[in-house]
Amino acid sequence: MYRVGICDDDKILCSLLEEQIQKLSADSSVKFEIEVWYSGESLECDLKKGVELDLLFLDIELLQKNGIEIGAFIRDEMGDFDTHIVYISSKQGYAMELFKIQPLEFLVKPISAARLKEVLERSMKRKRYAKRCFEYRRGSRIFRVPVKEILYFMSMDKKVLMIKRDGQEEFYGKLKHVMEQLPAGFLMIHQSYVIHQEYVCEYSYESIKMLNGDVLSVSKPYRKEVREKIKQYLKGKMTAAPSVSEQ
């Protein structure tokens, strides 16, 4: 069961979205459980009570608490980076405000069935990706860490420091061997750093800021490649993504 939420004060749009998702569910092997909210306040209240979602379609122009505030609540107060947020709006130009919330997509109303199907499939693909694990050895024991928990890796002499959402681990190894295990979405920006692009909140030509506040340098040999890969990543992540700044 794939848990999908819709939050929009336009009841007609909510009904249309729900109908389209149910039709896509009937045409696929995945069954969607859909829940609808007509205000950010009611959604926030239910999230506090423990409602969990795989994917949330969230209107930006809600009447009281807007979609950006609700997105910040989900990410910052709830500490939830697993729920995929898809912003919907009748306007464009929100890219910079949305970037830190890391939405899966930005859709401009009216939303076509083809675009909706594309977003649902991308969300499910990323959920499958998040279940993948990174393995490392410490002594005679082998440990497995879900890739969704990893922010970045840092090389320290003969050791590798793995920075996670809830702490850090270290083990003997080399970054080039770490990279061989990692799926797409991880990027080497320096001979000492490999980052998980899902957890980047700011990009510039010379440095990258991670969601935990750590600022990592992008070394000169990697800058051109990093810039191109970041642009490709952002283009695939959301239609209205900001461009990479060049300083």
Buried (B, 14 or more C-beta within 10 A) or exposed (E): EBBBBBBBBBEEBBEBBBEBBBEBBEEBEEEBEBBBBBBBBEBBEBBEEEEEBBBBBBBBBBEEBBBBBBBBBBBEEEEBBEBBBBBBBEEEEBBEBBBBBBBBBBBBEEBEEEBBBEBBEBBBEBBEBBEBEBEBEEEEEEEEBEBBBBBBBBBEEEEBBBBBBEEEBEBEBEBEEBEEBBEEBBBBBBEBBBBBBBBBBEBBBEBBBBBEEBEBEBBEEBBEEBBEBBBEBBEEBBBBBEEBEEE
